[in-house]
Amino acid sequence: MTATTEKTENGKARRISALDLTTGKPLRRILVFMLPLLVGNLFQQLYSMVDTVVVGQTLGSAALSGVGSTGAICFLILGFVSGLTQGFSVVTSQRRGARDDDGMRRSFAAGIVLTAAVISLLTVVAVFSAKPLLVAMNTYPEYLPYALEYVTVLFGGMLLSAFYNQFASTLRAIGDSFVPLVILIASCFVNVALDCLFIMTFKMGVGGAAAATLVSQALSAVATFVYAWIKYPSLRFSARHFLIGPKIAIAHLRLGLPMALHYSVVSIGMIVCQTALNTMDPEAITAYVAAGKIDNFACAAVNSIGAAAATYVGQNYGARRYDRIRLGMKQLTLFSLALCAVLGATVVGLYKPLTMLFIAKPEQTDSLFRYALTYLSITSGFYFLLATLCTTRSALQGMGRGIVALAAAAVEVAVRVVVALIAMNCGSYIIVCMCNCSSWLGADIILVPYFLYILRKYVPLKKRKIEDIRLPDPSVVPMLSEGGGASRRRARRR
């Protein structure tokens, strides 16, 4: 950890602790940084897992399959929300790096205004398009009422979730990742209690599970905002900060919309896979939903590696420590391969007791367990492809190559669609289970060669010295108040 000082509004200096990833042993630094991200991702998965467990154990397999069949369209809409708020917070982090307190306040206020505007419009579209989407996905008529009730409540209150994401992303952007994690953990426990209260006591059905998620996230949003307001004077905006002009709005949307579209593009492939799955045996659908929740936990661990890689590469890229990028990525790749082997062995070895968490005892059958094992065996055997995708994509984003990551996402979708259509044609559950690993392979075919090309360009592989490489300084951030073209030209010259 390194300590720096900065001045507050009243001129007093305060010490700030931050993890410097440009020094020390690369893998150790990455793992220390990754741990809070991993815990946060796992607890994030608990939100949907708790709903699924309570619904499956209390309302039966039809309700479970109904809620589970909404996963793809939930990712389409809520993934867009998450990506949008993450993109907005990037501007805040740039202002934080430039020590521009007024710019941070203006960015924080702009994020709130733009989040409210975009998500309000998205809420209307999502609520009215939910039923046509579910019908188009061949959702079983028996499952449709449960699915529609769940997503209607969830989409209707998505603004609450969006504000929580916006406030938490802002805190992480200025370097505080611990408090959002604590609030997230507390929110998960609140969600569990409300699930039991709404479903078991108030008999609210699957709508109660969605309402429990919204209430817990609303409380999290309030707690996060109050903490940020009290703790960080540099985020305390006033009314004038809400008068955002076109330049500030465009600066935020330019980063927010591509990240939001990245999530949405990937979800299109998931919708097609779910459509193919919905043509299968109802017992296969139930098993796929349960096994998918188990798989999500393993994937959350792998995704944490990618998030850590983005920050590690970004810091070292900004510090021109290109040699550390190569060393750190090599060590992280070896670590991720070992982790994937452990995760794969765990989910396959414990598939039965884990699947039983989601299925009420009277509905547990041998064929259902076989379906779950088939899914987990196929998917877990290719976790190394997901790890490769996450690390290379995040490293490229850390070096400012976001367009290539978006192109890889498009390939990922295309492969999912092709495999899902083949599965639908053949009526094969095994081919449906291959959608994930096939799409990972397709993305890797784009990402890995390009990453190696960029790495060779930035890192001398022979006798050339680091000082001989002349590259633009990525740490130069144009001011929000300056003109776009002129400021970019000045940044390039510097």
VENTAGI-V740545 format. One line per field, one symbol per residue. ss: DSSP state (H for helix, E for strand, - for the rest). Layout:
# VENTAGI-V740545
ss=???
This chain:
# VENTAGI-V740545
ss=-EEEEEE-----EEEEEE-------HHHHHHHHHHHHHHHHHHHHHHHHHHHHHHHHHH-HHHHHHHH--HHHHHHHHHHHHHHHHHHHHHHHHHHH---HHHHHHHHHHHHHHHHHHHHHHHHHHHHHHHHHHHH----HHHHHHHHHHHHHHHH-HHHHHHHHHHHHHHHH----HHHHHHHHHHHHHHHHHHHHHHHH---HHHHHHHHHHHHHHHHHHHHHHHHHHH-HHH---HHHH---HHHHHHHHHHHHHHHHHHHHHHHHHHHHHHHH----HHHHHHHHHHHHHHHHHHHHHHHHHHHHHHHHHHHHH---HHHHHHHHHHHHHHHHHHHHHHHHHHHH-HHHHHH----HHH--HHHHHHHHHHHHHHH--HHHHHHHHHHHHHHHH---HHHHHHHHHHHHHHHHHHHHHHHHH--HHHHH-HHHHHHHHHHHHHHHHHHHHHHHH-------HHH---------------HHHHHHHHHH-
